[in-house]
Amino acid sequence: MTALATVVGIDLGGTKILGRAADPAAPLTDAIELRVDTPRGADAILQAIAGLVADLDAKVRAEGRPPVQAVGLGAAGLIDLAGVLRFAPNLPTVIDCDFATELRTRTGRPVVVDNDANCATRAELDLGAARGATEAVLVTLGTGIGAGNVVGGAVQRGAKGFAGEPGHMVVDPNGPPCPCGRRGCWERYASGSGLGRFGRDAAAAGRAERLVELAGGEHEAVRGEHVTIAAREGDPGALEILRTFGWWVALGIANLVSILDPEVVVVGGGLVSAGDALMEPVREAYRDLVLAHEHRPPVRIEPAVLGNDAGAIGAALLAAELLAGA
């Protein structure tokens, strides 16, 4: 890897795109970040990402730092091993888009593409809460749910690249509709969208006055972030909602532990900002939900330490690997 280089990690989500430029040898140090809203349509998204790369390159050059030499992209959805986004429930207008090829052309740089949760897992494995683990699972609670699975110290992508989608395991066949086209997926209950729904239900029932205040007086305007804000304030209604929500998070984690047997489960995504108000109910419910809890060694359930930057940091780490192998 050349010492005179900067890499860019891009985290493409359903509502925002985060770009992060950093030294490949020190990805947590002195990074430059830019964010834009996620537009609709594949071409608009590709244009926005290429624009972010160009803007970040201009900023690092203006500071006298090395130019951008490689780009990593983490995107929400099914990313195959060639870097094609095949399907993304939270990017419904993007189907079978060859992000890798398109971005190489549009940025003029080598590009590597992976699932956003895999990127976040890589970041937490190398630099965060899963550091030193050889068997680990990361679950990201955002607009939807993503996950990454570490086996033998390496992030697993599966035969086609589609591993890590437990948000779409069905936990209630009669549950609410999911953007993927089915009903009762785990992320309908345990994502930011699910938390918002619990909050609106509580507000409509008169059990969440503080949430309604934060939402400008409208029950239907309550979102997951209003619940976490009120919970940090100590609001009893919000804390009760998080206890219910934590049970659903724990249900999916218990299923993953039964299947994968990790030594640590890292919980990431924006909802981790709720802190112990979320993590404690998750840990308590997990003990009752996991198979044979009293007979198995404890599994640590830890909050991610890299926050909402984890996906972009992991994508930058992939870009650094790509540059090193060039």
Backbone bond lengths (Angstrom), bond angles and torsions (degrees), N, CA, C in turn:
res aa  C-N    CA-C-N  psi(-1)  N-CA   C-N-CA  omega(-1)  CA-C   N-CA-C  phi
1 M - - - 1.455 - - 1.521 109.67 -
2 T 1.347 116.55 129.81 1.459 118.57 177.26 1.516 110.42 -69.26
3 A 1.336 115.68 144.37 1.460 120.26 178.57 1.517 110.76 -78.47
4 L 1.340 117.45 -15.97 1.456 120.82 -177.04 1.523 109.28 -100.72
5 A 1.321 115.73 67.00 1.453 119.86 -177.18 1.518 110.10 -151.86
6 T 1.329 113.99 153.93 1.458 122.66 169.17 1.519 106.95 -123.50
7 V 1.316 117.39 144.14 1.457 121.09 174.39 1.525 108.76 -114.62
8 V 1.319 115.09 154.83 1.467 121.34 177.59 1.517 109.02 -119.08
9 G 1.321 115.67 132.32 1.454 122.45 171.28 1.512 109.11 -110.28
10 I 1.323 116.24 130.97 1.468 122.11 -179.38 1.519 108.82 -116.90
11 D 1.328 116.07 131.16 1.464 122.09 174.83 1.524 107.52 -112.09
12 L 1.338 116.04 108.96 1.462 122.41 -179.37 1.514 109.54 -97.90
13 G 1.323 116.75 113.67 1.451 121.93 178.49 1.515 111.69 -115.70
14 G 1.322 115.53 -179.51 1.450 120.40 -178.10 1.512 113.77 -68.28
15 T 1.341 117.82 -23.95 1.466 120.74 -176.72 1.525 113.85 -123.08
16 K 1.325 118.02 -19.64 1.465 119.21 -178.08 1.517 110.62 -145.72
17 I 1.360 114.27 157.94 1.464 121.74 173.24 1.526 106.56 -122.21
18 L 1.320 116.09 123.26 1.463 122.19 177.69 1.520 108.79 -108.64
19 G 1.318 116.08 127.40 1.455 121.50 174.08 1.510 109.83 -113.21
20 R 1.337 116.12 138.17 1.465 120.71 -175.43 1.531 109.01 -137.02
21 A 1.334 116.70 118.39 1.459 122.03 177.71 1.514 109.28 -101.62
22 A 1.343 116.50 132.66 1.464 119.53 -175.44 1.522 110.31 -153.22
23 D 1.318 114.87 162.36 1.459 123.12 171.54 1.528 107.56 -69.06
24 P 1.334 119.69 125.02 1.460 120.32 -177.92 1.512 113.71 -61.50
25 A 1.328 117.64 -24.15 1.463 120.52 179.16 1.524 112.46 -84.81
26 A 1.330 117.33 -12.48 1.474 121.10 -178.21 1.526 108.62 -147.22
27 P 1.331 117.53 69.73 1.469 120.40 -170.30 1.521 115.22 -66.29
28 L 1.328 118.37 -15.44 1.459 120.16 179.39 1.521 112.84 -94.77
29 T 1.311 117.18 -4.64 1.463 121.37 -171.26 1.523 111.39 -103.41
30 D 1.323 116.19 128.20 1.461 122.43 168.53 1.528 112.08 51.91
31 A 1.328 117.00 47.90 1.458 120.38 179.25 1.522 110.58 -85.65
32 I 1.328 115.18 157.17 1.461 122.36 175.21 1.524 107.43 -112.18
33 E 1.330 117.27 129.67 1.454 121.01 -177.87 1.525 111.17 -120.64
34 L 1.326 115.20 144.43 1.462 122.88 172.65 1.529 107.94 -137.00
35 R 1.324 116.57 144.37 1.466 121.48 179.92 1.527 109.11 -130.70
36 V 1.327 115.31 144.19 1.464 121.43 171.45 1.518 107.88 -139.25
37 D 1.323 115.79 157.93 1.456 119.74 174.25 1.523 109.92 -69.64
38 T 1.320 116.72 146.87 1.465 120.96 178.00 1.523 109.43 -76.00
39 P 1.333 118.05 117.98 1.474 119.46 177.78 1.523 110.73 -77.74
40 R 1.299 116.51 174.42 1.460 121.17 177.55 1.526 109.67 -95.78
41 G 1.320 115.31 140.34 1.452 120.40 176.86 1.508 112.74 97.48
42 A 1.329 115.81 142.00 1.461 121.44 -175.14 1.520 111.64 -61.43
43 D 1.345 117.54 -45.83 1.463 119.25 -176.03 1.526 110.85 -64.58
44 A 1.331 117.12 -40.19 1.466 120.22 179.29 1.521 111.20 -65.08
45 I 1.326 116.22 -38.46 1.467 119.88 178.64 1.524 110.44 -66.41
46 L 1.325 116.64 -45.60 1.468 120.07 178.25 1.524 110.85 -60.44
47 Q 1.320 116.97 -41.30 1.465 120.77 178.43 1.525 110.51 -63.78
48 A 1.334 117.21 -40.93 1.466 120.84 179.91 1.521 111.08 -64.73
49 I 1.340 116.99 -42.06 1.468 120.34 179.52 1.525 110.51 -65.64
50 A 1.324 116.90 -46.20 1.467 119.89 178.32 1.523 110.59 -60.72
51 G 1.320 117.03 -37.46 1.455 120.57 177.22 1.514 112.39 -64.92
52 L 1.340 116.51 -40.24 1.464 120.10 176.72 1.521 110.95 -61.58
53 V 1.331 116.62 -43.86 1.468 119.80 179.37 1.524 110.23 -60.88
54 A 1.331 116.32 -44.65 1.469 120.03 -179.91 1.537 110.92 -63.30
55 D 1.319 116.66 -42.43 1.468 119.97 -179.55 1.526 111.23 -66.14
56 L 1.329 116.46 -40.91 1.467 119.55 178.74 1.528 110.62 -66.20
57 D 1.321 116.53 -40.15 1.464 119.86 177.75 1.524 110.26 -61.33
58 A 1.330 117.25 -42.28 1.462 120.38 179.09 1.523 111.04 -63.21
59 K 1.320 116.95 -39.07 1.467 120.67 -179.02 1.532 111.63 -67.56
60 V 1.336 117.07 -43.96 1.467 117.85 -178.63 1.530 110.49 -68.28
61 R 1.327 117.44 -36.60 1.466 120.05 177.50 1.526 110.90 -65.49
62 A 1.350 116.43 -39.70 1.464 120.28 179.67 1.522 111.60 -63.28
63 E 1.324 116.39 -26.97 1.462 120.81 177.80 1.524 112.57 -88.76
64 G 1.322 116.59 3.63 1.457 120.26 179.94 1.515 113.56 77.23
65 R 1.328 116.23 19.69 1.460 120.56 179.77 1.524 110.15 -96.15
66 P 1.342 118.06 164.85 1.468 120.76 -178.47 1.524 111.96 -62.00
67 P 1.318 117.51 150.36 1.465 120.61 -179.90 1.526 111.91 -70.93
68 V 1.320 114.69 163.58 1.461 121.07 177.58 1.525 109.16 -72.11
69 Q 1.342 115.55 127.06 1.458 120.67 -176.53 1.522 113.68 -114.14
70 A 1.335 118.48 -18.63 1.458 120.78 -179.30 1.521 108.64 -155.19
71 V 1.344 115.16 154.17 1.463 121.77 -175.79 1.522 109.44 -129.69
72 G 1.332 116.01 134.50 1.455 122.25 170.78 1.514 108.93 -113.95
73 L 1.316 116.80 139.27 1.465 122.09 179.25 1.518 109.58 -125.28
74 G 1.322 116.06 127.54 1.455 121.70 169.64 1.515 108.14 -110.12
75 A 1.330 117.20 124.11 1.466 121.14 -175.65 1.518 110.24 -125.96
76 A 1.310 115.75 142.48 1.460 121.03 177.31 1.521 109.57 -72.48
77 G 1.329 117.45 122.29 1.458 120.68 177.78 1.512 112.29 135.08
78 L 1.313 115.16 -171.62 1.461 122.24 -178.62 1.525 109.07 -86.31
79 I 1.328 116.42 106.52 1.467 123.11 179.19 1.515 108.08 -106.21
80 D 1.328 117.64 120.00 1.461 118.24 -179.80 1.527 110.45 -79.67
81 L 1.323 115.86 177.20 1.460 120.37 -173.58 1.522 113.34 -69.31
82 A 1.338 116.78 -14.42 1.469 120.72 176.93 1.524 112.19 -92.43
83 G 1.333 117.99 -0.68 1.459 120.93 179.53 1.511 114.49 87.51
84 V 1.340 116.69 22.95 1.468 121.95 177.42 1.522 108.94 -97.34
85 L 1.328 116.83 127.21 1.462 121.25 174.79 1.521 107.80 -81.19
86 R 1.326 116.57 105.79 1.456 121.57 -175.22 1.521 112.94 -81.05
87 F 1.346 116.53 -38.71 1.460 119.95 -176.21 1.512 108.59 -163.28
88 A 1.332 116.24 137.99 1.462 120.90 -179.84 1.522 108.85 -144.16
89 P 1.345 117.71 106.81 1.472 119.65 -178.46 1.518 113.71 -55.44
90 N 1.343 117.08 -33.16 1.460 119.79 -178.02 1.527 113.38 -95.11
91 L 1.358 116.11 4.99 1.471 122.24 170.47 1.530 106.70 -129.97
92 P 1.330 116.46 67.50 1.469 119.83 -167.71 1.519 114.93 -64.25
93 T 1.325 118.96 -17.64 1.462 120.73 -179.77 1.520 112.75 -90.78
94 V 1.329 117.84 2.39 1.466 121.52 -177.04 1.529 109.10 -115.56
95 I 1.307 116.34 112.21 1.467 122.13 -179.39 1.524 108.42 -133.45
96 D 1.343 116.74 131.36 1.470 122.56 174.96 1.530 112.08 52.04
97 C 1.321 115.94 47.14 1.467 121.01 179.89 1.528 109.64 -97.73
98 D 1.325 116.49 125.01 1.463 122.07 -179.33 1.528 109.46 -82.21
99 F 1.325 115.87 79.64 1.455 120.88 -177.52 1.529 111.56 -60.59
100 A 1.313 117.00 -41.86 1.461 119.83 -175.81 1.527 111.13 -59.60
101 T 1.329 117.18 -52.16 1.462 120.83 -178.46 1.521 111.88 -66.13
102 E 1.327 116.51 -45.57 1.463 120.70 -178.11 1.530 111.58 -61.51
103 L 1.320 116.72 -43.24 1.466 118.66 -177.02 1.522 112.14 -74.51
104 R 1.327 117.82 -30.55 1.465 118.58 173.00 1.527 110.01 -60.25
105 T 1.325 115.62 -42.18 1.464 119.95 179.63 1.521 111.65 -68.10
106 R 1.312 116.63 -44.06 1.466 120.74 -173.18 1.524 113.07 -77.64
107 T 1.320 117.47 -27.72 1.469 119.52 179.74 1.519 113.17 -100.27
108 G 1.338 117.39 -18.60 1.458 120.65 -177.03 1.510 113.59 69.78
109 R 1.334 116.34 25.09 1.466 121.33 -176.69 1.519 109.78 -136.80
110 P 1.337 117.96 158.18 1.464 119.59 173.20 1.525 110.12 -64.40
111 V 1.331 115.43 142.05 1.469 121.23 -175.42 1.522 109.16 -134.89
112 V 1.323 116.41 138.10 1.453 122.51 172.97 1.518 107.64 -122.40
113 V 1.347 116.36 139.73 1.468 121.56 -174.61 1.520 109.56 -127.85
114 D 1.328 116.33 136.17 1.459 121.64 176.02 1.520 108.15 -148.32
115 N 1.318 115.33 171.03 1.457 121.02 174.00 1.524 110.28 -62.56
116 D 1.338 117.00 143.33 1.468 120.02 -175.87 1.524 112.51 -63.64
117 A 1.332 117.41 -36.75 1.465 119.34 179.20 1.525 110.87 -69.77
118 N 1.327 117.80 -34.79 1.468 119.66 174.32 1.526 110.54 -61.68
119 C 1.338 115.81 -39.64 1.465 119.33 177.82 1.526 110.78 -64.12
120 A 1.330 116.70 -45.08 1.459 119.92 178.29 1.516 111.15 -61.86
121 T 1.329 116.30 -38.20 1.466 120.38 177.98 1.511 110.51 -62.71
122 R 1.324 116.86 -44.06 1.460 120.84 178.45 1.528 110.58 -58.89
123 A 1.331 116.88 -42.21 1.460 120.36 -179.49 1.523 111.29 -65.17
124 E 1.332 117.63 -45.49 1.467 120.43 -179.45 1.530 111.39 -69.55
125 L 1.331 116.94 -29.25 1.462 120.39 177.76 1.526 110.92 -71.03
126 D 1.321 116.84 -42.87 1.466 120.72 -177.04 1.527 112.60 -80.80
127 L 1.332 116.27 -35.96 1.465 119.42 -166.44 1.524 114.60 -132.16
128 G 1.341 118.16 -2.32 1.451 119.10 -169.99 1.509 115.34 -129.14
129 A 1.327 116.02 -137.68 1.466 122.28 -169.22 1.517 113.72 -69.68
130 A 1.338 119.15 -20.35 1.464 121.98 179.44 1.525 112.67 -100.43
131 R 1.324 116.74 10.22 1.459 120.18 -176.99 1.531 110.79 -59.04
132 G 1.328 116.08 129.88 1.454 121.24 -179.43 1.512 114.29 91.15
133 A 1.335 117.39 -10.46 1.474 120.02 -179.92 1.526 110.20 -81.63
134 T 1.318 115.22 147.93 1.461 120.03 173.44 1.522 111.65 -105.92
135 E 1.341 117.32 -22.66 1.463 122.55 177.70 1.531 106.90 -129.76
136 A 1.323 116.16 114.01 1.462 119.16 -174.19 1.524 110.27 -151.82
137 V 1.318 115.17 159.34 1.462 122.36 174.07 1.521 107.38 -131.52
138 L 1.324 116.28 136.35 1.459 120.67 170.17 1.514 108.31 -114.64
139 V 1.330 116.36 134.96 1.456 123.25 176.32 1.518 107.31 -120.49
140 T 1.318 117.84 124.55 1.459 121.35 179.28 1.523 109.11 -105.46
141 L 1.318 116.01 123.78 1.457 122.52 -179.54 1.531 107.99 -104.34
142 G 1.316 115.98 97.49 1.448 121.32 178.90 1.515 109.63 -128.43
143 T 1.336 117.18 -138.08 1.459 120.50 174.86 1.516 109.81 -55.17
144 G 1.331 116.42 -42.05 1.459 123.66 170.87 1.518 108.65 -121.95
145 I 1.330 116.61 -153.96 1.464 121.72 176.65 1.521 108.37 -127.85
146 G 1.322 115.42 130.19 1.451 121.26 171.38 1.511 109.31 -120.38
147 A 1.311 116.69 169.71 1.462 119.61 179.03 1.520 109.54 -156.67
148 G 1.315 114.30 155.86 1.458 121.81 173.19 1.508 108.99 -133.29
149 N 1.318 115.99 146.07 1.466 121.95 -176.60 1.521 109.28 -121.52
150 V 1.332 115.34 124.83 1.461 121.42 179.50 1.524 108.69 -105.94
151 V 1.322 116.16 123.47 1.466 122.73 177.30 1.520 107.99 -127.73
152 G 1.327 116.66 127.12 1.454 120.15 -179.37 1.516 113.15 60.74
153 G 1.335 116.70 28.08 1.456 121.26 178.01 1.509 115.40 83.83
154 A 1.339 118.33 5.68 1.464 121.58 -178.11 1.524 110.03 -127.00
155 V 1.331 116.28 142.91 1.462 121.31 176.43 1.519 108.98 -71.06
156 Q 1.331 116.53 129.68 1.457 122.10 -177.44 1.527 110.64 -95.24
157 R 1.340 116.14 133.01 1.466 120.07 -179.42 1.527 112.44 -106.16
158 G 1.329 118.28 -13.16 1.454 120.18 -178.87 1.515 112.03 86.55
159 A 1.337 115.93 176.37 1.460 121.35 -174.52 1.529 112.21 -64.70
160 K 1.323 117.99 -35.72 1.460 122.38 -177.03 1.524 113.04 -112.61
161 G 1.334 116.75 -3.55 1.457 120.60 -177.52 1.513 113.98 98.80
162 F 1.343 117.48 3.83 1.461 121.16 -170.39 1.520 114.10 -99.83
163 A 1.319 118.43 8.01 1.465 119.86 -179.67 1.528 110.20 -65.06
164 G 1.332 115.39 152.42 1.457 119.54 174.01 1.507 114.91 95.25
165 E 1.340 118.29 41.33 1.460 121.23 177.98 1.533 111.56 -125.53
166 P 1.327 118.76 51.43 1.468 118.92 -179.28 1.517 113.26 -69.80
167 G 1.333 117.94 -14.56 1.453 119.44 176.09 1.507 112.37 -58.76
168 H 1.329 116.45 -20.67 1.458 120.58 -178.76 1.523 112.82 -108.61
169 M 1.346 116.05 20.20 1.463 117.34 166.17 1.528 106.70 -81.27
170 V 1.318 115.90 134.52 1.459 120.85 -175.27 1.524 109.53 -79.02
171 V 1.333 116.19 124.28 1.462 121.26 177.57 1.520 111.69 -109.49
172 D 1.338 117.34 -10.37 1.464 121.93 177.43 1.524 108.13 -153.90
173 P 1.345 117.83 98.85 1.467 120.13 -176.51 1.523 113.66 -58.87
174 N 1.326 117.39 -20.63 1.457 121.52 179.17 1.524 112.44 -102.23
175 G 1.325 115.93 14.05 1.452 120.72 -176.39 1.513 112.99 -78.29
176 P 1.340 116.54 -174.06 1.469 120.86 -176.30 1.526 112.20 -67.52
177 P 1.334 116.74 154.17 1.464 120.16 179.06 1.529 111.14 -62.45
178 C 1.332 115.11 147.61 1.464 122.45 179.01 1.527 108.75 -113.98
179 P 1.327 119.28 148.84 1.465 121.11 176.94 1.530 113.60 -57.06
180 C 1.342 117.54 -19.44 1.468 119.64 179.33 1.519 111.97 -74.13
181 G 1.349 117.91 -11.40 1.452 121.48 179.16 1.516 114.50 105.88
182 R 1.324 117.46 -6.18 1.461 120.28 178.73 1.522 109.63 -108.21
183 R 1.323 116.68 -171.77 1.453 121.42 -179.22 1.526 109.77 -123.79
184 G 1.325 115.76 148.56 1.458 121.76 170.27 1.510 115.45 69.66
185 C 1.344 117.96 28.08 1.463 119.67 175.98 1.531 109.64 -67.69
186 W 1.332 115.52 153.59 1.464 120.31 -178.12 1.524 111.74 -54.16
187 E 1.334 117.62 -37.69 1.454 118.43 -175.57 1.525 112.84 -71.60
188 R 1.325 118.12 -15.14 1.465 119.43 174.15 1.522 111.10 -68.00
189 Y 1.340 116.85 -19.29 1.460 122.09 -178.17 1.523 112.84 -110.45
190 A 1.312 118.23 -31.07 1.468 120.98 -166.95 1.528 113.84 -119.39
191 S 1.321 118.50 16.03 1.459 122.32 175.79 1.525 109.62 -106.78
192 G 1.338 116.48 -179.62 1.453 119.97 174.35 1.514 111.73 -59.95
193 S 1.328 116.43 -36.13 1.463 120.23 177.35 1.527 110.56 -64.44
194 G 1.336 115.87 -41.50 1.460 119.76 178.46 1.514 111.86 -65.18
195 L 1.338 116.66 -41.03 1.461 120.16 179.31 1.528 110.18 -63.78
196 G 1.320 116.88 -39.35 1.456 119.65 176.64 1.519 111.79 -61.53
197 R 1.326 116.58 -40.14 1.471 119.98 179.15 1.523 110.67 -64.43
198 F 1.341 117.31 -43.19 1.467 120.03 176.37 1.532 110.15 -60.18
199 G 1.334 116.24 -40.06 1.454 120.24 179.91 1.519 112.11 -64.43
200 R 1.339 116.95 -42.97 1.470 119.94 179.29 1.513 111.70 -66.33
201 D 1.335 116.50 -38.39 1.470 119.64 177.54 1.526 110.36 -62.00
202 A 1.348 116.27 -43.78 1.465 119.84 -179.99 1.525 110.57 -66.86
203 A 1.324 117.07 -38.61 1.466 120.10 179.07 1.524 111.00 -64.43
204 A 1.333 116.42 -42.81 1.465 120.02 179.68 1.522 111.64 -64.09
205 A 1.339 116.46 -29.27 1.460 120.95 179.65 1.530 112.86 -87.25
206 G 1.344 116.86 2.45 1.455 120.55 178.00 1.511 114.47 78.59
207 R 1.345 117.50 20.33 1.459 120.63 -177.12 1.526 112.71 -106.72
208 A 1.333 117.48 11.79 1.470 118.69 -173.53 1.524 110.40 -149.21
209 E 1.320 116.22 61.84 1.461 120.00 -177.39 1.528 112.14 -62.06
210 R 1.322 116.90 -39.51 1.459 119.82 -178.64 1.528 111.32 -63.51
211 L 1.317 117.21 -36.61 1.468 119.99 178.72 1.520 110.24 -63.57
212 V 1.316 116.30 -41.31 1.456 120.20 179.86 1.529 110.14 -63.85
213 E 1.325 116.84 -40.18 1.465 120.43 176.19 1.527 110.45 -58.76
214 L 1.334 116.03 -47.69 1.465 119.93 -178.53 1.519 111.99 -64.91
215 A 1.328 116.57 -27.40 1.468 121.61 -179.40 1.520 112.24 -89.54
216 G 1.328 117.26 13.13 1.461 120.64 177.39 1.503 114.46 78.12
217 G 1.347 116.58 21.21 1.461 120.58 176.69 1.507 115.22 90.10
218 E 1.323 117.73 3.79 1.469 121.66 -177.89 1.520 110.99 -110.65
219 H 1.326 118.00 120.06 1.466 121.67 178.81 1.525 111.42 -55.99
220 E 1.331 115.70 -45.17 1.464 119.76 -173.68 1.523 112.39 -74.61
221 A 1.332 117.37 -8.59 1.469 120.38 178.36 1.520 112.62 -90.47
222 V 1.341 118.00 -1.99 1.466 120.89 -179.53 1.531 109.69 -65.84
223 R 1.317 116.23 133.70 1.455 123.08 178.86 1.528 109.78 -126.82
224 G 1.314 115.44 170.71 1.457 119.96 -178.78 1.512 112.71 -59.05
225 E 1.335 117.60 -36.09 1.459 119.51 -179.35 1.520 112.26 -65.08
226 H 1.325 117.26 -29.38 1.464 119.62 176.46 1.527 110.55 -66.76
227 V 1.321 116.67 -36.44 1.460 120.05 178.04 1.524 110.52 -64.89
228 T 1.339 116.87 -45.43 1.466 118.91 -177.54 1.529 111.17 -68.55
229 I 1.328 117.99 -36.48 1.470 119.95 176.88 1.524 110.11 -62.38
230 A 1.328 116.28 -48.49 1.467 119.77 -179.07 1.518 111.75 -64.58
231 A 1.335 116.59 -35.86 1.465 119.70 178.67 1.522 110.74 -64.92
232 R 1.340 117.29 -40.18 1.468 119.64 177.46 1.528 111.70 -64.55
233 E 1.327 116.23 -26.05 1.460 120.83 176.00 1.533 112.07 -78.83
234 G 1.346 116.32 -11.27 1.462 120.14 -178.23 1.509 114.40 89.83
235 D 1.333 118.04 14.58 1.468 120.96 -179.37 1.527 111.10 -63.40
236 P 1.336 118.80 124.71 1.480 121.16 -176.26 1.526 113.28 -60.41
237 G 1.338 117.25 -39.80 1.458 119.36 180.00 1.513 112.22 -63.28
238 A 1.334 116.36 -43.06 1.464 119.87 179.47 1.519 111.23 -66.54
239 L 1.332 117.08 -39.12 1.469 119.89 179.15 1.521 111.13 -64.42
240 E 1.323 117.09 -36.01 1.471 119.80 177.75 1.524 110.70 -68.13
241 I 1.325 117.21 -39.13 1.463 120.37 176.22 1.525 110.28 -61.15
242 L 1.333 117.06 -42.04 1.465 119.82 179.59 1.516 112.14 -66.95
243 R 1.329 117.79 -29.31 1.478 118.76 175.53 1.524 110.52 -66.28
244 T 1.334 116.47 -42.25 1.474 119.64 176.46 1.523 110.43 -65.25
245 F 1.301 115.94 -46.61 1.463 121.03 179.30 1.524 110.95 -60.43
246 G 1.345 116.57 -42.15 1.458 120.84 179.45 1.511 112.90 -59.82
247 W 1.339 116.76 -33.51 1.473 119.86 177.50 1.530 109.91 -62.41
248 W 1.321 116.77 -43.22 1.464 119.89 -179.58 1.527 111.66 -68.16
249 V 1.325 116.75 -38.30 1.471 119.37 174.75 1.524 109.51 -60.33
250 A 1.327 116.14 -45.67 1.468 120.96 -177.92 1.521 111.78 -64.44
251 L 1.326 117.48 -33.43 1.471 120.01 179.32 1.527 110.66 -59.59
252 G 1.320 116.87 -47.75 1.460 119.83 178.85 1.514 112.41 -66.58
253 I 1.331 116.79 -39.88 1.467 119.95 178.41 1.516 110.58 -62.74
254 A 1.332 117.58 -42.07 1.465 120.81 178.74 1.525 110.68 -61.26
255 N 1.334 117.34 -39.92 1.465 120.21 177.39 1.527 110.87 -63.16
256 L 1.337 116.29 -43.17 1.463 119.78 180.00 1.525 111.86 -65.03
257 V 1.334 116.55 -39.59 1.465 119.82 178.25 1.522 110.22 -64.22
258 S 1.312 117.27 -41.34 1.469 120.13 179.46 1.526 111.60 -62.64
259 I 1.307 117.13 -33.87 1.467 121.16 -178.76 1.519 112.22 -83.14
260 L 1.339 117.71 -41.94 1.462 122.00 -166.39 1.522 114.67 -107.16
261 D 1.335 118.13 -21.86 1.462 122.38 177.78 1.527 113.08 54.43
262 P 1.338 118.06 55.65 1.469 119.96 178.81 1.523 111.19 -80.27
263 E 1.323 115.39 165.51 1.467 119.83 172.94 1.520 111.68 -88.54
264 V 1.352 116.95 -22.42 1.454 120.91 179.09 1.522 108.90 -147.27
265 V 1.333 115.41 141.55 1.464 122.21 170.51 1.520 107.00 -113.72
266 V 1.317 116.67 121.67 1.458 122.00 179.31 1.525 107.73 -101.08
267 V 1.319 115.99 128.27 1.466 121.42 179.59 1.520 108.13 -104.87
268 G 1.333 116.11 115.97 1.448 121.23 -178.37 1.515 112.05 -119.84
269 G 1.318 115.98 -168.20 1.452 121.33 -177.43 1.513 111.82 93.62
270 G 1.325 115.40 170.35 1.449 120.91 -174.35 1.513 114.68 -62.61
271 L 1.331 118.15 -26.73 1.466 120.20 -175.84 1.522 112.89 -70.66
272 V 1.329 117.48 -15.10 1.458 119.93 179.03 1.525 111.14 -65.75
273 S 1.329 116.51 -14.90 1.471 119.44 177.53 1.528 111.87 -62.47
274 A 1.334 117.48 -15.91 1.469 120.47 176.23 1.524 112.00 -69.22
275 G 1.327 117.96 -15.89 1.461 122.01 175.56 1.517 113.49 66.45
276 D 1.328 116.24 -141.50 1.465 121.18 -176.13 1.520 112.39 -63.53
277 A 1.338 117.44 -23.11 1.463 119.58 178.09 1.520 111.13 -61.43
278 L 1.327 116.92 -25.47 1.461 121.47 173.56 1.523 111.85 -98.53
279 M 1.332 117.37 -47.33 1.460 119.94 -171.52 1.526 112.59 -64.63
280 E 1.313 118.02 -37.50 1.473 119.17 -178.87 1.526 112.28 -66.47
281 P 1.339 120.25 -47.41 1.469 118.70 174.37 1.528 113.36 -59.41
282 V 1.324 117.20 -35.22 1.469 120.00 178.13 1.526 109.86 -63.89
283 R 1.313 117.06 -48.60 1.471 120.17 -178.73 1.529 111.45 -63.27
284 E 1.322 116.95 -41.38 1.461 120.12 -179.16 1.525 111.26 -64.94
285 A 1.333 117.26 -46.57 1.456 120.33 -179.21 1.528 111.32 -67.03
286 Y 1.323 117.00 -36.19 1.469 121.20 -179.94 1.530 111.10 -56.06
287 R 1.318 116.75 -41.08 1.468 119.75 -177.05 1.528 111.79 -60.63
288 D 1.312 116.99 -32.63 1.462 120.34 179.36 1.525 112.94 -85.21
289 L 1.320 117.23 -19.21 1.457 121.08 -172.55 1.520 113.95 -98.82
290 V 1.328 118.14 -29.11 1.456 119.51 -175.70 1.527 110.50 -76.15
291 L 1.314 115.36 148.07 1.463 120.62 179.62 1.522 111.32 -62.77
292 A 1.334 116.15 126.53 1.471 123.09 171.58 1.524 112.50 52.97
293 H 1.322 116.36 50.13 1.455 120.30 -177.96 1.522 112.21 -54.37
294 E 1.324 116.39 -41.65 1.470 120.17 -175.17 1.519 112.81 -72.64
295 H 1.319 118.02 -10.49 1.461 120.88 -176.81 1.533 113.49 -111.36
296 R 1.321 117.72 0.47 1.458 119.25 -177.53 1.522 109.73 -118.86
297 P 1.317 117.92 149.73 1.468 120.01 176.03 1.524 109.92 -58.22
298 P 1.314 117.41 147.00 1.473 119.73 -177.65 1.525 112.20 -64.24
299 V 1.305 114.68 144.41 1.458 122.40 174.04 1.526 107.43 -106.48
300 R 1.311 116.03 124.58 1.462 119.25 178.35 1.527 109.81 -71.87
301 I 1.327 116.28 134.60 1.465 122.20 173.43 1.518 106.40 -117.00
302 E 1.328 115.97 108.22 1.456 121.63 -169.34 1.524 111.19 -122.95
303 P 1.333 117.13 144.95 1.466 118.87 173.09 1.524 110.69 -71.86
304 A 1.307 116.20 145.60 1.459 120.57 174.65 1.528 109.46 -62.36
305 V 1.331 116.36 149.02 1.461 119.91 -178.16 1.530 112.50 -103.42
306 L 1.328 117.59 -11.77 1.461 120.15 -176.45 1.526 112.74 -97.41
307 G 1.328 116.54 -0.83 1.458 121.15 173.58 1.514 113.39 61.67
308 N 1.329 115.19 -150.90 1.459 120.68 -177.14 1.524 113.26 -71.50
309 D 1.346 117.02 -7.50 1.466 120.18 178.03 1.529 112.89 -84.11
310 A 1.334 117.47 -6.62 1.467 119.71 -171.20 1.519 112.39 -58.91
311 G 1.325 118.03 -42.67 1.460 119.95 -178.57 1.512 112.14 -62.52
312 A 1.335 116.47 -44.28 1.464 120.02 179.52 1.524 111.38 -68.77
313 I 1.336 117.11 -36.21 1.468 120.16 177.64 1.522 110.19 -64.89
314 G 1.331 116.28 -44.44 1.460 119.41 178.60 1.515 112.33 -63.79
315 A 1.337 116.56 -39.00 1.466 119.59 176.83 1.527 110.96 -63.82
316 A 1.337 116.83 -36.86 1.466 119.96 176.52 1.531 110.88 -66.13
317 L 1.343 116.86 -36.76 1.465 119.48 176.74 1.532 111.14 -63.05
318 L 1.334 116.94 -39.23 1.467 120.59 176.86 1.518 110.40 -65.15
319 A 1.343 116.43 -39.76 1.473 119.82 177.97 1.532 110.47 -64.14
320 A 1.337 117.07 -38.52 1.464 120.97 178.08 1.532 110.40 -63.57
321 E 1.334 117.04 -40.47 1.478 120.51 176.07 1.517 111.32 -62.13
322 L 1.337 114.81 -43.27 1.474 119.77 179.97 1.528 109.79 -61.09
323 L 1.342 116.11 -43.41 1.457 120.63 -179.83 1.535 111.22 -65.35
324 A 1.331 115.40 -38.71 1.476 119.58 -179.63 1.522 111.45 -64.96
325 G 1.345 116.10 -32.34 1.460 119.29 -178.04 1.509 113.85 -88.10
326 A 1.340 115.85 -4.35 1.468 119.21 -177.22 1.526 111.94 -71.33
